[in-house]
């Protein structure tokens, strides 16, 4: 058995990977999670398109389209990470 340094307090941790596997073993749960993530993605896409041209963002008019597309790529990357948890 490896040595245990008594000066360092023992910290209990949860096995999140096993919990994740148990949770997403059910197809219904996986589909519901995926559907919710897709709704979240659409919310980000639509919201970003609305907020970028706002005066408060101070984005030059000729950059609005580029910033919008970059935001959509970022949103897609985030959603891809969330979906990779399940599939």
C-alpha positions in Angstrom: 0.0 0.0 0.0 1.4 3.5 -0.9 2.4 5.7 1.9 -0.1 8.3 3.1 1.1 11.7 4.3 -0.9 12.3 7.5 -0.4 16.1 7.2 -2.5 16.2 4.0 -6.2 15.7 4.7 -8.0 13.0 2.8 -10.5 14.3 0.3 -13.3 12.2 -1.0 -14.2 12.6 -4.6 -17.1 11.4 -6.8 -16.5 9.3 -9.8 -18.2 11.5 -12.4 -17.3 9.4 -15.4 -19.2 6.4 -14.0 -22.2 8.6 -13.1 -22.2 10.0 -16.6 -22.1 6.5 -18.2 -25.0 5.4 -16.0 -27.0 8.5 -16.8 -26.6 8.4 -20.6 -27.1 4.7 -20.8 -30.8 5.4 -21.2 -31.5 6.4 -24.8 -34.4 8.7 -23.7 -32.2 10.7 -21.4 -29.5 11.0 -24.1 -32.1 12.2 -26.7 -33.6 14.7 -24.2 -30.2 16.1 -23.3 -29.2 16.4 -27.0 -32.5 18.1 -27.9 -32.0 20.6 -25.0 -28.4 21.3 -26.2 -29.7 21.9 -29.7 -32.2 24.4 -28.4 -29.4 26.1 -26.4 -27.4 26.2 -29.6 -30.2 27.8 -31.6 -30.7 30.3 -28.8 -27.0 31.3 -29.0 -27.1 31.6 -32.8 -30.2 33.8 -32.8 -29.1 35.8 -29.8 -25.7 36.5 -31.2 -27.1 37.6 -34.5 -29.3 40.1 -32.7 -26.7 41.4 -30.2 -23.7 41.9 -32.6 -25.2 44.9 -34.5 -26.3 46.6 -31.3 -24.7 50.0 -30.7 -23.7 48.9 -27.2 -21.3 46.3 -28.7 -19.5 49.1 -30.6 -18.6 46.8 -33.5 -17.9 48.6 -36.8 -20.7 48.1 -39.3 -18.3 46.5 -41.9 -17.2 43.9 -39.3 -20.7 42.9 -38.1 -21.0 39.9 -40.6 -17.6 38.6 -39.7 -18.1 38.9 -36.0 -21.5 37.2 -36.4 -20.0 34.2 -38.2 -17.1 33.9 -35.7 -19.6 33.9 -32.9 -21.6 31.1 -34.7 -18.4 29.1 -35.0 -17.7 29.6 -31.3 -21.2 28.6 -30.4 -20.9 25.5 -32.6 -17.6 24.5 -30.9 -19.2 24.9 -27.4 -22.2 22.8 -28.4 -20.0 20.2 -30.0 -18.2 19.8 -26.7 -21.5 19.4 -24.8 -22.7 16.8 -27.3 -19.5 14.9 -27.2 -20.3 14.0 -23.6 -23.2 11.8 -24.8 -22.2 10.5 -28.2 
